[in-house]
Amino acid sequence: MDCDIIVVERSPKGRFIRDKEELGCGAQKKVYKAYDLERGSEVAWNAVNLYAISEKRRKLLTEEITLIKMLDHPNILKCRGAWVASGQCIFITDLCTGGSLKSYMKKIRSPRRRVIKNWCKGILEGLSYLHTQNPPIVHRDIKCENIFLDSTTGNVKIGDLGLSTALSTSQRSFKGTPSFMAPEMYEDRYGPGVDIYSFGMCVLEMCTMQNPYSECQNAAELFKKVMSHKSPEALHRIKDSQIVEFIKQCLLPADSRPTAEELLRSDFLNSESKIDREPVLVDNSVVLQSVAISMSLANYLQGPQAITFEYFFSKDTPEGIALEMIQEFQIRKSFLPMLTAQITHLIDSKVRTVPGLRSQQEVKLIEI
């Protein structure tokens, strides 16, 4: 063990020591680098401020940590110990040097198909272990932020089991991340299938580097799409039909969704292909439905005046919008060409700000 470590805190029995290096911080939890003197390894020292959560949440946290300590699987983040001291609940977990899968993907961008397959196998092995416990353990918040990576082996581990509920500041009864949540979760129904649905969304993010339903402008729009079983637009960008089918299986209605064991036997995870060495083929152009335009009318009216409006590519034209402005604000008709040119310029500027971005009008021209 490095003799230069400045010990800030020790566990009650002296097995774990932590230094001052902070690895992460949340509203109720801080994570520090620590050391397991018994195993001679680095670990994560998780400190939860008990004063920041309700009595009910404290009890739930204790129950969840007790459960997590009993779990032992290569693809589940291992809890090595836990105790309460000075208004904090401390629990020790293995330290995954690669950080979360989300943060790792941001660094490497387009992972190879074989790497994605290995990640999928690891996550499904972990889920299979959880779901075959008696009674089954349902994670309920599977997402790339809660999957951790050992950067030396490439092995993935499922973390944050149950802690999202215990540390949530929300009063809602369900837990989860909306864009990863199965439809039945919105109806307060949980089963192992909700983890399979969320896993499918994770695979979608691995392939596209895009959050599911990122096209939705608000929570209401997202809810409507999820409850009507409409696939995220990002799914249509994946050109690998085998992966698309694999994800679609995960997103089936609850009573038709496969188990983790069944997915582990899928063709995608068990077939070898020369394209496994390549990144997943994805259409990186983004089809834009609309843009928000802000513009000044100071050149057309007395006194400065600015307006903001939504321009829909499927039904609007720059000249049509300019005519509406002339009528609404009583602008002289001679300004029509100038207004039209200004609106066209603003729209073009918006479209050019995102690499690979295309409007619906451009797509229609290409298809013709």
Sequence and secondary structure as in RCSB ss.txt:
>XXXX:A:sequence
MDCDIIVVERSPKGRFIRDKEELGCGAQKKVYKAYDLERGSEVAWNAVNLYAISEKRRKLLTEEITLIKMLDHPN
ILKCRGAWVASGQCIFITDLCTGGSLKSYMKKIRSPRRRVIKNWCKGILEGLSYLHTQNPPIVHRDIKCENIFLD
STTGNVKIGDLGLSTALSTSQRSFKGTPSFMAPEMYEDRYGPGVDIYSFGMCVLEMCTMQNPYSECQNAAELFKK
VMSHKSPEALHRIKDSQIVEFIKQCLLPADSRPTAEELLRSDFLNSESKIDREPVLVDNSVVLQSVAISMSLANY
LQGPQAITFEYFFSKDTPEGIALEMIQEFQIRKSFLPMLTAQITHLIDSKVRTVPGLRSQQEVKLIEI
>XXXX:A:secstr
  TT    EE TTSSEEEEEEEEEE SSEEEEEEEETTTTEEEEEEEEEGGGS HHHHHHHHHHHHHHHH   TT
B  EEEEEEETTEEEEEEE  TT BHHHHHHHH S BHHHHHHHHHHHHHHHHHHHTSSS    S  SGGGEEE 
TTT  EEE  TTHHHHT     S  S GGG  GGGGGT   HHHHHHHHHHHHHHHHHSS TTTT SSHHHHHHH
HHTT   GGGGGB  HHHHHHHHHHTS GGG   HHHHHTSHHHH   GGGGSB  B   EEE EEEEEEE TTT
SSS  EEEEEEETTT  HHHHHHHHHHHHT  GGGHHHHHHHHHHHHHHHHHTSTTEEEHHHHHHHH 
